[in-house]
């Protein structure tokens, strides 16, 4: 097990196995076809994802997350993210697996072996099998790991299988991406045409009366106006998934006056016990709501009044309880010292048996004797410290750093033995320090100016709501939900009770976060339930320390949205379209009286602007944003007044004054390379989303989570 311990410590392999590779391994069975049943959590192109299997994979990933993070519990948000990741990986596994099979892409055992142990190993191998001393890839670490694999725990072998699968999956994806990108070619004729579109330019004069200046009150919209705008922009009103618009109010559970009085009484008794306790640190650890930190700290570090009280107190002095930011504090001054903030030094480590290095056989007594002899040499010639360190130290990085510790700060637990010893040392002085890994010969070279610091045992107790307060708040929320069953009643009651109504539009079916509510999954599930209707008020949702009641303000289904459902959203755009049409009508009337662009501008209370446009470019002028009109301009003769041309932002009279043709160019090698790079980037970014969008994916997770 020594080799896996070293790899975990120095290479980060365990992290990548869990963080990078686990999803590929865990979801590996989802690509197998099974008979579709009522307990499927979804399907991809007819291949089902059974709930039981999906949930088992989620549980595996949750356990892996705990192992990776070193935590016993996973937050609701982390659980949600893992479920999302498991789903996304399952869909991709099935979808891409079918693509690989269809085009005949595979990774053979021989290829996988070469990716792990060959001359040019996979990037994952290069990244996570590095010599901790040099930071360079070490193939011997791979061989040692594989040789010991059969002796390792089953969990370690499973991790390696995940790691191998991650390499295999990455190779498959790389091959598929290369298959697409290598099939792309840009003929010279296309490049020449694109060059002409970018460099051929027109110098134009135009008149664009201000359509937006027309008062909204003068515009009367009809159903035909909405339909006209809708038909022209129909593609923008297709939804890939359903949405809900929610309003909700939150009932915060805050400590009552009774809770505060009860907490104050408990604090008074706790302070009496604190003053009579035999060990302040043990007492604080047993009773404080926050972890105790007994490091020496400078003035300005402690909370609230503790800072000034501790720095003015004498040793063993108690600080009486006080309330600050909804928390009670009390404390005891343990020590006061003049200490530097940081120091610099070097070490020579003389390890002995039992300190973690199995290669070391010397006894503790022998190690001490050797350390004493080295100190005697250094006292005569400390300038050779680095040279002696390289020759005698057992520390693994000594060959590179000569034993230099560099600057380390007060309070850093890893350097505490050196720092505490160095406080009383003079620069260039040498002392022996016993550490958990052996005797260290410590050379203190430099330290900052000492400042006054205190060491204190601080007990913090939060003021929290009682069970009764939770019940009272729940009853208030329940009463609100029961008495307000319509959106109007909901809104009026919220206003009368001083409750802030929050809005959360465009909520997706698998969302977890709503405005100010990080774990609102159950509220979202309720909003998307088949029995929940628009205008319905929810029951009370318990959201960990607060309660919420919601109302569905709007609902939209997946697919093409009917014009009736989006009238409110498109009304401003429809009104602007109507204004543009009105301006165009006035322009047509003016055109009947004169063909002179300056006279037309004066008659329409506008001005004549000039600009230069290219077919593929963008101009800051008003007409430069009108792509359809720009296309029309490149087909107009010079000197001819044209209009009114109606666009998305206004109506225009235009005269093309001059045409600058594209310059002659024959070498398009740079453009070809640039086009190829852009295509490769688009493939990497958009190929899978395009495949996913074209697939038939059924997602029923909302029924389960």
Long-range contacts (C-beta under 8 A, 24 or more apart in sequence): 1-148, 1-151, 1-152, 1-153, 2-358, 3-144, 3-145, 3-148, 4-145, 4-148, 4-152, 4-156, 7-128, 7-129, 7-141, 7-145, 9-132, 10-130, 10-132, 11-128, 11-129, 11-130, 11-132, 11-141, 12-128, 13-128, 13-129, 13-145, 13-159, 13-163, 14-67, 14-68, 14-159, 15-68, 16-124, 16-127, 16-128, 16-163, 16-166, 17-159, 17-160, 17-162, 17-163, 17-166, 18-64, 18-65, 18-67, 18-68, 18-159, 18-162, 19-68, 20-124, 20-166, 21-124, 21-162, 21-163, 21-165, 21-166, 21-167, 22-60, 22-61, 22-64, 22-162, 23-61, 23-85, 23-86, 23-89, 24-89, 24-93, 24-162, 24-165, 24-166, 24-168, 24-169, 25-158, 25-161, 25-162, 25-165, 25-166, 26-57, 26-60, 26-61, 26-64, 26-86, 26-89, 26-162, 27-57, 27-86, 27-89, 27-90, 27-93, 28-93, 28-165, 29-53, 30-54, 30-57, 30-90, 30-93, 30-94, 31-93, 31-94, 31-97, 31-98, 40-700, 41-87, 41-700, 41-701, 41-703, 41-704, 42-87, 42-90, 42-91, 42-697, 42-698, 42-699, 42-700, 42-701, 43-696, 43-697, 43-698, 44-90, 44-91, 44-94, 44-95, 44-695, 44-696, 44-697, 44-698, 45-94, 45-95, 45-98, 45-695, 45-696, 45-697, 46-696, 47-94, 47-98, 49-90, 49-91, 49-94, 51-704, 54-86, 54-87, 54-90, 55-704, 57-86, 57-90, 58-82, 58-83, 58-86, 61-85, 61-86, 76-512, 76-518, 76-519, 76-521, 76-544, 77-512, 77-518, 77-519, 80-512, 80-519, 80-521, 83-701, 83-705, 84-510, 87-699, 87-701, 91-692, 91-695, 91-697, 92-688, 92-692, 95-688, 95-691, 95-692, 95-695, 96-172, 96-173, 96-176, 96-688, 96-691, 99-176, 99-691, 100-172, 100-176, 103-176, 103-179, 105-172, 105-175, 105-176, 105-179, 106-172, 107-168, 107-171, 107-172, 107-175, 111-171, 112-164, 112-167, 112-168, 112-171, 115-167, 115-168, 115-171, 116-142, 116-146, 116-164, 116-167, 117-142, 117-143, 117-146, 122-167, 122-170, 122-171, 123-170, 124-163, 124-166, 124-167, 124-170, 125-167, 132-396, 133-396, 133-397, 133-399, 133-400, 177-683, 177-684, 177-687, 180-683, 180-687, 181-679, 181-680, 181-683, 184-676, 184-679, 186-672, 186-675, 186-676, 188-668, 188-672, 191-668, 191-671, 191-672, 191-675, 192-665, 192-668, 194-616, 194-671, 195-662, 195-665, 195-668, 195-671, 196-662, 197-614, 197-615, 197-616, 198-614, 198-615, 198-616, 198-617, 199-614, 199-662, 199-663, 200-614, 200-615, 200-634, 200-659, 200-660, 200-661, 200-662, 201-612, 201-613, 201-614, 201-617, 201-659, 201-660, 202-612, 202-613, 202-614, 202-633, 202-634, 202-656, 202-658, 202-659, 202-660, 203-610, 203-611, 203-612, 203-656, 203-657, 203-658, 203-659, 203-660, 204-610, 204-611, 204-612, 204-613, 204-623, 204-633, 204-654, 204-655, 204-656, 204-657, 205-597, 205-608, 205-609, 205-610, 205-654, 205-655, 205-657, 206-608, 206-609, 206-610, 206-611, 206-621, 206-622, 206-623, 206-652, 206-653, 206-654, 206-655, 207-597, 207-600, 207-601, 207-604, 207-606, 207-607, 207-608, 207-609, 207-643, 207-652, 207-653, 208-606, 208-609, 208-622, 208-623, 208-650, 208-651, 208-652, 209-583, 209-586, 209-587, 209-604, 209-605, 209-606, 209-650, 209-651, 210-606, 210-650, 211-576, 211-579, 211-580, 211-582, 211-583, 211-649, 211-650, 211-651, 212-576, 212-579, 214-579, 214-582, 214-583, 216-575, 219-575, 219-578, 219-579, 219-582, 221-571, 221-574, 221-575, 221-578, 225-574, 225-577, 225-578, 226-563, 226-567, 226-570, 226-574, 227-563, 228-577, 229-570, 229-573, 229-574, 229-577, 230-563, 230-566, 230-570, 234-560, 237-560, 237-561, 237-566, 238-559, 238-560, 238-561, 239-556, 239-557, 239-558, 239-559, 239-560, 239-561, 240-558, 240-693, 241-508, 241-509, 241-558, 242-508, 242-509, 242-528, 242-555, 242-556, 242-557, 242-558, 243-505, 243-506, 243-507, 243-508, 243-555, 243-556, 244-507, 244-524, 244-527, 244-528, 244-552, 244-554, 244-555, 244-556, 245-503, 245-504, 245-505, 245-506, 245-507, 245-552, 245-553, 245-554, 245-555, 246-503, 246-504, 246-505, 246-507, 246-514, 246-523, 246-527, 246-550, 246-551, 246-552, 246-553, 247-487, 247-490, 247-491, 247-501, 247-502, 247-503, 247-504, 247-550, 247-551, 247-553, 248-501, 248-502, 248-504, 248-514, 248-517, 248-523, 248-538, 248-548, 248-549, 248-550, 248-551, 249-480, 249-490, 249-494, 249-499, 249-500, 249-501, 249-502, 249-548, 249-549, 250-499, 250-500, 250-502, 250-516, 250-517, 250-543, 250-546, 250-547, 250-548, 251-473, 251-474, 251-476, 251-477, 251-480, 251-499, 251-546, 251-547, 251-548, 251-549, 252-473, 252-545, 252-546, 253-465, 253-469, 253-470, 253-473, 253-545, 253-546, 253-547, 254-465, 254-469, 255-326, 255-463, 255-464, 255-465, 255-466, 255-469, 256-465, 256-466, 256-468, 256-469, 256-472, 258-466, 258-468, 258-469, 259-463, 259-464, 259-465, 259-466, 259-469, 260-463, 262-466, 263-328, 263-461, 263-463, 263-464, 264-328, 266-461, 267-321, 267-328, 267-330, 267-461, 268-321, 270-321, 270-330, 270-459, 270-461, 271-318, 271-320, 271-321, 271-330, 274-318, 274-330, 274-332, 274-459, 275-318, 280-332, 280-334, 280-457, 281-334, 281-457, 283-457, 283-459, 284-457, 284-458, 284-459, 287-459, 287-461, 288-458, 288-459, 288-460, 288-461, 289-327, 289-460, 289-461, 289-462, 290-460, 292-457, 292-458, 292-459, 293-458, 294-334, 294-455, 294-456, 294-457, 295-410, 295-411, 295-455, 296-335, 296-337, 296-339, 296-410, 296-411, 296-453, 296-454, 296-455, 297-411, 297-453, 297-454, 297-455, 297-456, 298-341, 298-451, 298-452, 298-453, 299-452, 302-454, 302-456, 302-458, 303-327, 303-329, 303-458, 303-460, 304-329, 305-329, 306-331, 306-456, 306-458, 310-454, 310-456, 311-452, 311-454, 323-463, 326-462, 326-463, 327-460, 327-461, 327-462, 327-463, 328-460, 328-461, 328-462, 328-463, 329-458, 329-459, 329-460, 330-458, 330-459, 331-456, 331-457, 331-458, 331-459, 332-456, 332-457, 333-454, 333-455, 333-456, 334-454, 334-455, 334-456, 334-457, 335-454, 335-455, 336-452, 336-453, 336-454, 336-455, 337-423, 337-452, 337-453, 337-455, 338-450, 338-451, 338-452, 338-453, 339-410, 339-423, 339-450, 339-451, 339-453, 340-410, 340-423, 340-447, 340-448, 340-449, 340-450, 340-451, 341-409, 341-410, 341-448, 341-451, 342-407, 342-408, 342-409, 342-410, 342-447, 342-448, 343-407, 343-408, 343-418, 343-419, 343-422, 343-444, 343-446, 343-447, 343-448, 344-405, 344-406, 344-407, 344-408, 344-444, 344-445, 344-446, 344-447, 345-405, 345-418, 345-422, 345-442, 345-443, 345-444, 345-445, 345-446, 346-385, 346-386, 346-389, 346-402, 346-403, 346-404, 346-405, 346-442, 346-443, 346-445, 347-389, 347-393, 347-395, 347-403, 347-405, 347-418, 347-433, 347-440, 347-441, 347-442, 347-443, 348-374, 348-385, 348-388, 348-389, 348-392, 348-393, 348-395, 348-398, 348-403, 348-440, 348-441, 349-393, 349-394, 349-395, 349-398, 349-403, 349-435, 349-437, 349-438, 349-439, 349-440, 350-374, 350-392, 350-393, 350-394, 350-438, 350-439, 350-440, 350-441, 351-394, 351-437, 351-438, 351-439, 352-438, 352-439, 355-436, 355-437, 355-438, 356-437, 357-394, 357-437, 360-394, 360-438, 367-438, 367-439, 368-432, 368-439, 371-432, 371-439, 371-441, 372-432, 374-441, 375-430, 375-431, 375-432, 375-441, 378-430, 378-441, 378-443, 379-430, 382-428, 382-430, 382-443, 385-443, 394-438, 410-453, 418-442, 418-444, 422-447, 423-450, 473-547, 474-540, 474-542, 474-547, 477-540, 477-547, 477-548, 477-549, 478-540, 480-549, 481-537, 481-538, 481-539, 481-540, 481-549, 484-537, 485-537, 486-535, 486-537, 487-535, 487-537, 487-551, 487-553, 490-537, 490-549, 490-551, 503-553, 505-554, 509-699, 509-702, 510-699, 510-701, 510-702, 517-543, 517-548, 519-543, 519-544, 520-548, 521-705, 523-548, 523-550, 524-702, 525-702, 525-705, 526-550, 527-552, 528-702, 580-646, 580-647, 580-649, 580-650, 580-651, 581-646, 581-651, 583-644, 583-650, 583-651, 584-644, 584-646, 584-651, 587-643, 587-644, 587-651, 587-653, 588-644, 591-643, 591-644, 591-653, 595-641, 597-641, 597-653, 597-655, 600-653, 601-653, 610-657, 622-649, 622-650, 622-652, 623-647, 623-652, 623-654, 625-649, 626-650, 626-652, 629-654
